[in-house]
């Protein structure tokens, strides 16, 4: 088949708002750096490893496969070549491993655990050329996307595999404590870096991301559990102290510590779970655990109402489960409240995040890395900056009587000043769903908020026919579909238009689940507000909530002023917002 002809017009990138001369000059700091490929190409090989001493079946364990491949290299002429094997299916090399053939078979021995003989088969899969990638970045549409995707996959594997001695290995993950966020809740926030190659306009780039990871900072499981439950009580507005917990309450803590290493009497053990009874009920060969510890060690077992950690089929009191001082460990994040709290704590500001990313790029760019040099990959340690424009806030045309008047956003809010939306909706049937107890959100306080909200809606021209909707309190969140369904059924009228959800805190996971269920399973519009905003009922916030509701119910807020944001009204334009 004849290859498609190069079309220069098709290879042109679409114009961006930054290409015009409106607004003010600025620069945007990015999270990517420029990459140069100093060698001609990259060779990719498929690797299969079979056990010759058994039934010839394929070896699947990644660690074992890497060890066998290393032994195969040492027993062949591959020892002089720089190769990266991912431990799965692929090996990568900057030069061809063999000439005049497509495949090589090598035998190698390995203890797994007994000494066995393995057959390592290396087959040429594909060669990627740097000059073809350069053509693609220059806009040559004749280069297939599949070719570039395969090239990026190979480069990703190589860059991520390079040794990073400046990072700390924690649970098989490489982390950095640069600009870590210290917390009083039993853990600190460290950073896990990840690189991703991508072709860009005129060049190859590598993106860097920093994922927050909770690294434990206390010395024993008893202290960790105390902090865990104190934070949980604060987040869920509960008064129950860890010392008053029932044994069933500890089920939420167990996943957070499962798999942790502990030191007990100078012996290292791995936690597999928690006992199903309190420490006061645990026995060792007919003897109570408390008596057993006094007799053998002359020590008590701490709080007897707590469960024990199960490790190596033994019950160990939590106060005796010491965490190794020379080994960092990751705390398991369990439950919506803990995920939300962790996301809130790790949501650092722009300067902090840029510092973390810039530090990571300097490390991961491989300052003098022989591995990257061997593959001819040169990564700039400096994050790129791009030119951009800052536009003045656009004017929105709103209704004033029979005419329209422009409004400008000030300090993140709309100064309506008695203006109304261009097209209003009708709110005939709705209900309020409070995620929490009446003690935390008294009905009188909720009525005050609803009255203020309805008043704002009327001022904006939104027709609210039901001024006091029914209210449902939900103390259990394990079945959002049932809870939302019950709240919808409470609404008066033939069809519920909206469920106003009051969230106890800024819960990303709870919010996401509400939206997923409402939009895909139940079919009802929802509007979420935090309990703290209900207590303050700030007019600006109520205005923002009312405008969102109006659009969700089919209304229309206003028109963009014809003279603002040049070019965006004449052409199809995608606007990406971040707050």
C-alpha positions as CSV (number, residue, x, y, z in Angstrom):
1,X,0.0,0.0,0.0
2,X,1.2,3.5,-0.9
3,X,2.2,5.5,2.3
4,X,0.2,8.7,2.8
5,X,1.7,11.8,1.4
6,X,3.2,14.4,3.8
7,X,0.7,17.2,4.3
8,X,2.3,20.3,5.9
9,X,-1.1,21.9,6.5
10,X,-2.3,18.9,8.6
11,X,0.9,19.0,10.7
12,X,0.3,22.5,11.9
13,X,-0.6,22.9,15.6
14,X,-3.8,24.7,16.4
15,X,-3.5,28.4,17.5
16,X,-3.5,29.1,21.2
17,X,-4.8,32.1,23.1
18,X,-1.1,32.9,23.9
19,X,-0.4,33.5,20.2
20,X,-2.3,36.9,20.3
21,X,-1.2,40.2,21.8
22,X,-4.1,40.7,24.2
23,X,-3.5,40.9,28.0
24,X,-0.1,40.9,29.6
25,X,3.0,38.8,29.1
26,X,3.8,36.1,31.6
27,X,5.5,32.7,31.9
28,X,4.1,29.4,33.2
29,X,6.3,27.0,35.1
30,X,5.8,23.5,33.7
31,X,6.4,20.0,35.1
32,X,8.5,18.7,32.2
33,X,12.1,18.9,30.8
34,X,13.6,18.6,27.4
35,X,15.2,15.3,26.3
36,X,17.8,14.7,23.7
37,X,18.6,11.3,22.2
38,X,22.3,11.2,21.4
39,X,22.3,7.7,19.8
40,X,20.8,6.6,16.6
41,X,18.2,4.3,18.0
42,X,17.0,1.7,20.4
43,X,16.6,-2.1,20.1
44,X,13.8,-4.0,21.8
45,X,13.9,-7.7,22.4
46,X,11.3,-10.2,23.7
47,X,12.6,-12.5,26.5
48,X,11.2,-15.9,27.4
49,X,12.6,-18.0,30.3
50,X,11.7,-21.6,30.7
51,X,12.7,-24.2,33.4
52,X,14.5,-27.0,31.5
53,X,14.7,-29.3,34.6
54,X,10.9,-29.5,35.0
55,X,8.2,-29.3,32.4
56,X,9.7,-26.4,30.5
57,X,7.1,-24.0,31.8
58,X,7.6,-20.2,31.7
59,X,9.1,-18.6,34.9
60,X,6.7,-15.8,36.1
61,X,8.4,-14.4,39.2
62,X,9.9,-11.0,38.2
63,X,12.8,-11.2,40.7
64,X,13.7,-14.7,39.7
65,X,13.5,-13.8,36.0
66,X,15.9,-10.9,36.5
67,X,18.4,-13.1,38.4
68,X,18.3,-15.8,35.7
69,X,18.7,-13.2,32.9
70,X,21.8,-11.8,34.7
71,X,23.3,-15.3,35.0
72,X,22.6,-15.8,31.2
73,X,24.4,-12.6,30.4
74,X,27.4,-13.7,32.4
75,X,27.6,-17.0,30.5
76,X,27.4,-15.5,27.0
77,X,28.8,-12.7,24.9
78,X,26.0,-10.4,26.1
79,X,28.2,-9.5,29.2
80,X,29.9,-6.7,27.2
81,X,26.7,-5.0,26.1
82,X,24.6,-2.6,28.1
83,X,21.1,-4.1,28.5
84,X,18.1,-3.4,30.6
85,X,15.7,-6.2,31.3
86,X,12.4,-5.3,32.9
87,X,11.9,-8.7,34.5
88,X,8.8,-9.3,32.5
89,X,8.9,-9.6,28.7
90,X,11.2,-7.1,27.3
91,X,14.9,-6.2,27.2
92,X,16.3,-3.0,25.7
93,X,19.7,-2.2,24.3
94,X,21.3,0.8,22.5
95,X,23.2,-1.5,20.1
96,X,22.2,-4.7,18.4
97,X,22.9,-7.7,20.6
98,X,23.6,-10.1,17.7
99,X,24.0,-9.9,14.0
100,X,22.9,-12.1,11.1
101,X,20.2,-13.7,13.2
102,X,16.9,-12.8,14.9
103,X,17.2,-14.9,18.0
104,X,19.6,-16.2,20.6
105,X,19.2,-19.0,23.1
106,X,21.4,-19.2,26.3
107,X,21.3,-21.7,29.2
108,X,21.7,-20.5,32.7
109,X,21.6,-21.9,36.2
110,X,19.8,-20.4,39.2
111,X,18.8,-21.4,42.7
112,X,15.0,-21.2,43.0
113,X,15.5,-22.4,45.8
114,X,17.2,-25.6,44.4
115,X,19.7,-25.4,41.6
116,X,17.9,-25.6,38.2
117,X,18.8,-25.1,34.6
118,X,16.9,-22.6,32.6
119,X,16.6,-21.7,28.9
120,X,16.7,-18.0,28.1
121,X,15.4,-17.1,24.6
122,X,16.1,-13.5,23.4
123,X,14.3,-12.6,20.2
124,X,14.7,-9.3,18.2
125,X,11.4,-7.5,18.3
126,X,11.9,-4.0,16.9
127,X,14.4,-1.2,16.3
128,X,13.4,2.4,16.9
129,X,15.2,5.2,15.2
130,X,15.8,8.6,16.8
131,X,15.5,10.4,13.4
132,X,12.0,9.1,12.9
133,X,11.0,10.4,16.3
134,X,12.5,13.8,15.3
135,X,10.3,13.8,12.2
136,X,7.2,13.1,14.2
137,X,8.0,15.9,16.7
138,X,8.5,18.2,13.6
139,X,4.9,17.4,12.5
140,X,5.5,14.6,10.0
141,X,2.1,12.8,9.9
142,X,3.5,9.9,8.0
143,X,5.0,8.5,11.2
144,X,2.4,6.0,12.7
145,X,1.2,6.8,16.2
146,X,1.8,3.1,17.1
147,X,5.5,3.5,16.3
148,X,5.8,6.5,18.6
149,X,3.8,4.9,21.4
150,X,6.1,1.9,21.3
151,X,9.2,4.1,21.4
152,X,7.8,6.0,24.4
153,X,7.0,2.8,26.2
154,X,10.6,1.7,25.8
155,X,12.1,5.0,26.9
156,X,9.8,5.1,29.9
157,X,11.0,1.6,31.0
158,X,14.7,2.6,30.7
159,X,14.4,6.0,32.5
160,X,12.4,4.6,35.4
161,X,14.8,1.7,35.8
162,X,18.0,3.8,36.4
163,X,19.5,3.6,39.9
164,X,18.6,6.6,42.1
165,X,20.9,6.5,45.2
166,X,19.6,9.9,46.4
167,X,16.2,8.4,47.1
168,X,15.1,6.2,50.0
169,X,13.7,2.7,49.2
170,X,10.5,2.2,51.2
171,X,8.5,-1.0,50.5
172,X,10.0,-1.4,47.1
173,X,9.2,2.3,46.2
174,X,11.8,5.0,45.9
175,X,10.8,8.1,47.9
176,X,12.2,11.5,48.7
177,X,11.9,13.5,52.0
178,X,12.7,16.8,50.3
179,X,10.2,19.4,51.6
180,X,8.3,16.6,53.3
181,X,5.2,17.6,55.2
182,X,5.4,16.7,58.9
183,X,2.2,15.8,60.7
184,X,1.3,15.0,64.4
185,X,-0.8,12.0,63.3
186,X,1.8,9.3,63.1
187,X,3.1,9.9,59.6
188,X,4.9,12.4,57.4
189,X,4.2,13.1,53.8
190,X,7.0,12.0,51.5
191,X,7.1,12.1,47.7
192,X,7.3,9.3,45.1
193,X,8.4,10.5,41.6
194,X,7.4,9.1,38.3
195,X,8.7,10.0,34.8
196,X,6.7,9.8,31.6
197,X,8.2,10.4,28.1
198,X,6.1,12.3,25.5
199,X,6.7,13.8,22.1
200,X,6.1,17.6,21.9
201,X,6.2,20.3,19.4
202,X,9.7,20.3,18.0
203,X,11.2,18.2,20.7
204,X,11.0,15.2,23.1
205,X,10.0,15.9,26.7
206,X,9.8,14.1,29.9
207,X,7.0,14.8,32.5
208,X,7.6,14.4,36.2
209,X,4.9,13.7,38.7
210,X,5.2,13.6,42.5
211,X,2.7,11.4,44.4
212,X,2.3,11.9,48.1
213,X,3.0,8.9,50.3
214,X,2.4,8.6,54.1
215,X,5.6,7.4,55.9
216,X,5.2,6.4,59.5
217,X,7.0,8.5,62.1
218,X,6.2,6.9,65.4
219,X,7.9,4.1,67.3
220,X,5.2,1.5,68.1
221,X,1.8,0.4,67.0
222,X,0.1,1.5,70.3
223,X,1.0,5.1,69.6
224,X,0.1,4.8,65.9
225,X,-3.4,3.4,66.8
226,X,-4.0,6.2,69.4
227,X,-3.2,8.9,66.8
228,X,-5.3,7.0,64.1
229,X,-8.4,6.9,66.2
230,X,-8.0,10.5,67.6
231,X,-7.8,11.8,64.0
232,X,-10.7,9.6,62.9
233,X,-12.9,10.9,65.8
234,X,-12.0,14.5,64.9
235,X,-12.8,14.0,61.2
236,X,-16.1,12.3,61.8
237,X,-17.1,14.6,64.7
238,X,-17.3,11.7,67.1
239,X,-16.5,11.9,70.8
240,X,-15.5,8.2,71.3
241,X,-11.9,8.0,72.6
242,X,-9.5,5.2,71.5
243,X,-9.5,3.9,75.1
244,X,-13.3,3.4,75.0
245,X,-13.3,1.5,71.7
246,X,-14.9,-1.9,71.4
247,X,-13.0,-4.7,69.8
248,X,-15.2,-4.4,66.6
249,X,-14.1,-0.8,66.1
250,X,-10.6,-1.9,65.4
251,X,-11.5,-3.5,62.1
252,X,-11.0,-0.1,60.4
253,X,-7.4,0.1,61.8
254,X,-6.3,-3.4,60.7
255,X,-5.8,-2.7,57.0
256,X,-3.6,0.3,57.8
257,X,-1.0,-1.9,59.5
258,X,-1.3,-5.1,57.7
259,X,2.1,-6.0,56.2
260,X,4.1,-3.7,58.5
261,X,7.4,-5.1,60.0
262,X,7.6,-4.9,63.7
263,X,10.4,-5.8,66.2
264,X,9.4,-7.8,69.2
265,X,12.1,-8.9,71.7
266,X,14.8,-8.3,69.0
267,X,12.9,-10.5,66.5
268,X,11.5,-9.0,63.3
269,X,8.0,-10.1,62.5
270,X,5.4,-9.1,59.9
271,X,1.9,-8.0,60.9
272,X,-0.9,-10.1,59.3
273,X,-3.8,-8.6,61.2
274,X,-5.4,-8.0,64.6
275,X,-6.7,-10.4,67.2
276,X,-10.5,-10.8,67.3
277,X,-10.6,-10.4,71.0
278,X,-9.0,-7.9,73.4
279,X,-5.5,-8.5,74.9
280,X,-7.2,-9.3,78.3
281,X,-8.9,-12.4,76.7
282,X,-5.8,-13.7,74.8
283,X,-4.2,-16.8,76.3
284,X,-0.9,-18.5,75.7
285,X,-1.0,-22.3,76.4
286,X,-3.8,-21.8,78.9
287,X,-2.1,-18.8,80.6
288,X,-3.4,-15.3,80.2
289,X,-1.3,-13.0,78.0
290,X,-0.8,-10.5,80.9
291,X,0.5,-13.3,83.2
292,X,2.7,-14.7,80.4
293,X,4.4,-11.3,79.9
294,X,4.9,-10.7,83.6
295,X,6.4,-14.1,84.1
296,X,8.7,-14.1,81.1
297,X,9.6,-10.4,80.7
298,X,8.6,-8.7,83.9
299,X,6.4,-6.3,81.9
300,X,2.7,-5.5,81.5
301,X,0.9,-5.7,78.2
302,X,-0.3,-2.1,78.2
303,X,-4.0,-1.3,77.7
304,X,-5.8,-4.7,78.0
305,X,-8.9,-3.5,76.1
306,X,-6.8,-3.2,72.9
307,X,-6.5,-6.1,70.5
308,X,-3.1,-7.7,69.8
309,X,-1.2,-7.6,66.5
310,X,-1.1,-11.1,64.9
311,X,2.5,-11.8,63.6
312,X,4.0,-15.2,62.8
313,X,0.8,-16.8,64.4
314,X,1.6,-15.0,67.6
315,X,-0.5,-12.4,69.5
316,X,1.7,-9.4,70.4
317,X,0.4,-6.5,72.5
318,X,0.4,-3.3,70.5
319,X,2.7,-1.5,73.0
320,X,5.3,-4.2,72.4
321,X,5.1,-3.9,68.6
322,X,8.1,-1.7,68.0
323,X,8.6,-0.2,64.5
324,X,12.2,-0.7,63.2
325,X,14.3,2.5,63.6
326,X,16.4,1.8,60.6
327,X,13.5,1.0,58.2
328,X,11.0,3.5,56.9
329,X,7.4,2.1,56.3
330,X,4.3,3.3,54.5
331,X,1.0,3.6,56.4
332,X,-1.9,2.1,54.7
333,X,-4.6,4.7,53.8
334,X,-8.0,3.2,54.6
335,X,-11.5,4.7,54.6
336,X,-12.8,7.8,52.9
337,X,-12.1,10.1,55.9
338,X,-8.4,9.1,56.0
339,X,-8.0,9.5,52.2
340,X,-9.6,13.0,52.3
341,X,-7.5,14.0,55.3
342,X,-4.3,12.8,53.6
343,X,-5.2,14.6,50.4
344,X,-5.8,17.8,52.3
345,X,-2.5,17.6,54.2
346,X,-0.5,16.8,51.1
347,X,-2.1,19.6,49.0
348,X,0.9,22.0,49.2
349,X,1.1,25.4,47.5
350,X,2.6,26.1,44.0
351,X,6.1,27.1,45.3
352,X,6.4,24.1,47.5
353,X,5.2,21.7,44.7
354,X,7.6,23.3,42.2
355,X,10.5,22.8,44.7
356,X,9.6,19.1,45.0
357,X,9.3,18.6,41.3
358,X,12.5,20.5,40.5
359,X,14.4,18.5,43.1
360,X,13.0,15.2,41.6
361,X,13.9,16.2,38.1
362,X,17.5,16.9,39.1
363,X,17.7,13.4,40.6
364,X,15.8,11.5,38.0
365,X,17.5,13.3,35.1
366,X,20.5,11.2,36.2
367,X,23.2,13.8,37.0
368,X,26.1,11.9,35.4
369,X,24.1,8.6,35.3
370,X,26.1,6.0,33.4
371,X,22.8,4.1,32.6
372,X,21.3,7.0,30.8
373,X,24.5,7.8,29.0
374,X,24.8,4.2,27.8
375,X,21.4,4.6,26.1
376,X,22.2,8.0,24.8
377,X,19.4,9.7,26.8
378,X,20.2,13.2,28.0
379,X,17.6,14.9,30.2
380,X,17.8,18.5,31.2
381,X,17.7,19.0,34.9
382,X,15.8,22.2,34.5
383,X,12.0,22.3,34.2
384,X,10.7,24.2,31.1
385,X,8.9,27.5,31.1
386,X,6.4,28.5,28.5
387,X,5.2,31.9,27.3
388,X,1.6,32.8,28.1
389,X,-0.8,35.7,28.4
390,X,-2.9,37.0,31.3
391,X,-6.3,38.3,30.2
392,X,-8.4,40.7,32.2
393,X,-11.4,39.0,33.9
394,X,-14.2,38.7,31.3
395,X,-17.4,40.6,31.6
396,X,-20.6,38.6,32.0
397,X,-23.9,40.2,30.7
398,X,-26.7,39.7,33.3
399,X,-30.3,40.9,33.3
400,X,-31.4,44.2,34.9
401,X,-35.1,44.7,34.2
402,X,-35.5,44.3,30.5
403,X,-31.9,45.1,29.7
404,X,-28.5,43.5,30.3
405,X,-25.6,44.9,32.2
406,X,-21.9,43.7,32.4
407,X,-20.6,42.2,35.6
408,X,-16.9,41.5,36.5
409,X,-15.7,38.9,39.0
410,X,-13.9,40.4,41.9
411,X,-11.8,38.5,44.5
412,X,-13.1,35.1,43.2
413,X,-16.8,36.0,43.4
414,X,-19.5,37.7,41.3
415,X,-20.8,41.1,42.6
416,X,-24.4,40.7,41.4
417,X,-25.6,44.0,42.9
418,X,-29.3,43.2,42.3
419,X,-28.8,41.7,38.8
420,X,-30.5,38.6,37.7
421,X,-29.6,35.6,35.6
422,X,-30.5,35.8,31.9
423,X,-32.6,32.7,31.9
424,X,-34.0,31.3,35.2
425,X,-35.0,27.8,36.2
426,X,-37.9,26.6,38.4
427,X,-37.1,24.7,41.6
428,X,-40.4,22.8,42.4
429,X,-39.3,19.6,44.1
430,X,-36.1,19.1,46.1
431,X,-34.8,17.7,49.4
432,X,-31.8,18.1,51.7
433,X,-29.5,15.2,52.6
434,X,-27.2,15.8,55.6
435,X,-24.3,13.3,56.0
436,X,-24.0,13.4,59.8
437,X,-25.9,13.6,63.1
438,X,-28.4,16.2,64.2
439,X,-26.0,17.1,67.0
440,X,-23.5,18.3,64.5
441,X,-26.0,20.0,62.2
442,X,-29.1,21.0,64.3
443,X,-32.4,21.4,62.3
444,X,-32.7,25.0,63.4
445,X,-29.3,25.9,61.9
446,X,-30.2,24.0,58.7
447,X,-33.5,25.9,58.4
448,X,-31.6,29.2,58.7
449,X,-29.3,28.2,55.9
450,X,-32.1,27.0,53.6
451,X,-34.0,30.3,54.2
452,X,-30.9,32.3,53.3
453,X,-30.3,30.1,50.2
454,X,-33.9,30.5,49.0
455,X,-33.7,34.3,49.5
456,X,-30.6,34.5,47.4
457,X,-32.2,32.4,44.7
458,X,-35.2,34.7,44.5
459,X,-32.9,37.7,44.3
460,X,-31.2,36.1,41.3
461,X,-34.6,35.5,39.6
462,X,-34.7,31.8,40.2
463,X,-38.3,30.6,40.9
464,X,-38.2,28.5,44.1
465,X,-41.7,27.1,44.6
466,X,-40.9,24.8,47.6
467,X,-39.2,27.0,50.2
468,X,-38.8,24.4,53.0
469,X,-37.7,21.0,51.5
470,X,-37.8,17.8,53.6
471,X,-34.5,16.8,55.3
472,X,-32.8,13.4,55.8
473,X,-29.9,12.7,58.1
474,X,-27.6,9.9,57.1
475,X,-25.3,8.6,59.8
476,X,-24.0,5.6,57.7
477,X,-22.3,6.1,54.4
478,X,-21.8,2.5,53.3
479,X,-24.6,2.6,50.8
480,X,-24.8,5.9,49.0
481,X,-27.2,4.6,46.4
482,X,-29.8,3.7,49.0
483,X,-29.2,6.9,51.0
484,X,-29.6,9.1,47.9
485,X,-32.6,7.1,46.8
486,X,-34.4,7.7,50.1
487,X,-33.6,11.4,50.0
488,X,-35.0,11.7,46.5
489,X,-38.2,9.9,47.6
490,X,-38.7,12.4,50.3
491,X,-39.1,15.3,47.9
492,X,-42.6,16.5,47.3
493,X,-44.1,16.5,43.8
494,X,-44.0,14.0,40.9
495,X,-40.3,14.2,40.3
496,X,-37.4,15.3,42.5
497,X,-35.2,17.8,40.6
498,X,-32.4,18.3,43.1
499,X,-30.9,16.8,46.3
500,X,-28.8,19.3,48.3
501,X,-26.1,17.3,50.0
502,X,-24.4,18.6,53.2
503,X,-20.9,17.0,53.6
504,X,-19.2,16.9,57.0
505,X,-15.9,17.9,55.6
506,X,-14.1,18.4,52.3
507,X,-14.4,14.8,51.2
508,X,-13.1,14.1,47.7
509,X,-14.1,10.4,47.9
510,X,-17.6,11.0,49.3
511,X,-18.2,13.8,46.8
512,X,-17.1,11.6,43.9
513,X,-19.3,8.7,45.0
514,X,-22.3,11.0,45.4
515,X,-21.8,12.3,41.8
516,X,-21.2,8.8,40.4
517,X,-24.4,7.3,41.9
518,X,-26.6,10.4,41.3
519,X,-25.6,10.7,37.6
520,X,-25.3,7.1,36.6
521,X,-27.6,5.0,38.8
522,X,-30.4,7.2,40.2
523,X,-30.7,10.0,37.7
524,X,-31.1,13.1,39.9
525,X,-29.1,16.4,40.1
526,X,-27.1,17.0,43.3
527,X,-25.5,20.1,44.8
528,X,-22.9,19.6,47.5
529,X,-21.9,22.0,50.2
530,X,-19.7,21.6,53.3
531,X,-21.1,21.7,56.8
532,X,-18.8,24.6,57.6
533,X,-20.4,26.7,54.8
534,X,-23.8,25.9,56.1
535,X,-22.9,27.2,59.5
536,X,-21.5,30.5,58.0
537,X,-24.0,30.9,55.2
538,X,-21.8,33.4,53.4
539,X,-23.8,35.4,50.8
540,X,-21.0,35.1,48.2
541,X,-20.9,31.3,48.6
542,X,-24.7,31.1,48.5
543,X,-24.7,33.1,45.3
544,X,-22.2,30.7,43.7
545,X,-24.2,27.7,44.8
546,X,-27.4,29.2,43.4
547,X,-25.8,30.0,40.1
548,X,-24.6,26.4,39.8
549,X,-28.0,25.0,40.6
550,X,-29.7,27.3,38.1
551,X,-27.5,25.8,35.3
552,X,-28.1,22.2,36.5
553,X,-31.9,22.8,36.3
554,X,-31.7,24.1,32.7
555,X,-31.3,27.8,33.4
556,X,-28.6,30.1,31.9
557,X,-26.5,32.6,33.9
558,X,-25.3,35.1,31.3
559,X,-23.6,35.9,28.1
560,X,-20.0,36.7,27.5
561,X,-19.4,40.3,26.6
562,X,-18.7,40.5,22.8
563,X,-15.4,42.5,23.3
564,X,-13.8,40.1,25.8
565,X,-11.6,37.0,25.3
566,X,-10.8,37.8,21.6
567,X,-11.0,34.9,19.2
568,X,-12.8,32.6,21.6
569,X,-16.3,33.5,20.4
570,X,-15.4,33.2,16.7
571,X,-13.8,29.8,16.9
572,X,-14.6,26.6,18.8
573,X,-12.5,26.9,22.0
574,X,-12.0,24.6,25.0
575,X,-11.5,26.4,28.3
576,X,-9.8,24.4,31.1
577,X,-10.4,25.7,34.6
578,X,-8.4,25.0,37.7
579,X,-9.3,26.1,41.2
